[in-house]
Amino acid sequence: MYKKVFLDANVILDCFDTDRPHHANSYKVYEYLIINSQIFTSCDIITTLYYVGKKVDKQNILHNIRNINKTVKVIEFSNKEVEETCQLMADDERFADLEDTLQFVMAKKYDCDLIISNDKNFASLEIPILSSEEFCELIG
């Protein structure tokens, strides 16, 4: 199976927001990966998660961020990865979204063998992409 899995920001947001349409599958993916794989995500998800969640329940979202911090390798990016992202977007029209492209660059940097994203337009060159629903079908 997959040893190093990168979770797109939307999958993590789905895990902690029961109103999102992919919540159930994304949470199942997260629970499975905690036990069976090393999970990676980009550091910018932490501020995004807080920004979205603080409006509903500040203490709960802080609790969820702490859980992510314990179970997911939160990876940082620097000027080098930002430049690589911009270059990839300039050279390849499939890479149209800055956030998605940066996450792809980070997944590649950490040798992830799968990206899970519920964004149908998420572009990737070498790394396979599955939605949370597709991954749930794979694991049964």
Secondary structure, DSSP 8 states (H G I E B T S, - for coil): --SEEEE-HHHHHHHT-TTSTTHHHHHHHHHHHHHHSEEEEETHHHHHHHHHHHHHHHHHHHHHHHHHHHHSEEE---HHHHHHHHHHHHH-TT---HHHHHHHHHHHHTT-SEEE-S-TT---SSS-EE-HHHHHHHH-
